[in-house]
Amino acid sequence: MADSQSLDATERPRRRRAETVERLLDAALETFADVGFAAASVEDICRRGGFTRGAFYSSFRTKDELFGALFARETARNLALAEQQLVGIEQESDPVTAAVERCLSTFRADRTWVLVLTEYRLHAARHAEAAAALLEHSATLHARLTQLIDDGVARARLRLTLPADRLARMVLALHDGLVVAQATDPAGRDDATDLERTALLLLLRSAVTSS
């Protein structure tokens, strides 16, 4: 009983801290999307999340550090979703088309995240430390997507005609460009989705061949 009580006493603060971090990230996401990364203050984020400045600084040293956690959370969610969608891809008669259709039917351009990421990229273009941090965050995303591509190709018994890391960069560049276009032209969303589908199919079909 004593050991159980001791464990609970240790676990409860961890859970509370994790919940606080999640709420701060949610508040930051909304605040950055509304007013931009540079214009948003720590007070703005705390006010939206219902926290004090002390709660913020007990979890993050700076807004940039908070953005890093936000980037990690959002990209991890998307990659996990992509991984789920690609389960059983090797059983499809046309794995390439199936992969594109599955992912596009699941992913929709999240305008809020697109705005936040675009804002931070502009911030990073003017601040060397932010640029270095964003490069590191992006490298992690790129590495995980490269592994996802490698795993999917292997399961489908296909072979890449170019390195997986280069294909991952192309996919990310294509997707990023089109979701920004959708954010500025919501009415053209369906056209942008069709364009992305066509472009991805052309790209992937040229990048894979049968083993």
C-alpha positions, 0 to 999 in steps of 0.5 A: 500500500505504501509503495502504491501511495508513493507511486501515486504521489510521484505520478500525479505531479507528472500528469499535471505537468503533462496536462499543463504543457498540452494546454499551453501548446493548444493556447500557443497554437491558437495565439500564434495563428491569430496574431503571428509568432512575433506579435504573440506575447507570453502573456497572450498565450497564458491568458488564452490558456488560463495560466500565469507567467510562472506556469509558462516558465516552469515548462518553457524558457522561451517562445521558441522552445515552446514552438519546438515542442509544438512542432514535435507534437504536430508532426508526430501526430501526422506521422503516426496517422500516416503510419496507420494509413499505410498498414497493409499497403503491401496487400493492395494491387497498386500500392503506390496509388493506394498510399496516395489515396489513403494519405490524402483522404486522411490529411487535410490542410490544417489551416491553423498549423499552416499559418503557425508554421509559415509564421515561424519560418518567416521568423527563422529567416530573420533570426539565426538561432531560430533558423538553426532550431527549425533546421534541427526540428525539420531534420527530425521530421525528414528522418522519420518520413524517410524511414516511413518511406523505406518501410513502406517500399520494403513491405510492398516489395518495391525498389526506389530509383532514388534515395529515400531521403531525397524522395522525402524532401520532395514529398515535403516540399510539394505538400508544404507548397500546396497547403500554403496555397490552400491557406490563402485560397480556401475556395481552391482547396479541392483543386489543390488536393487534386493537384497534389494527388496528381503530382504525388502519383507522378513523383512516386511512380517515377521513384519506384519500380518493382523489385 
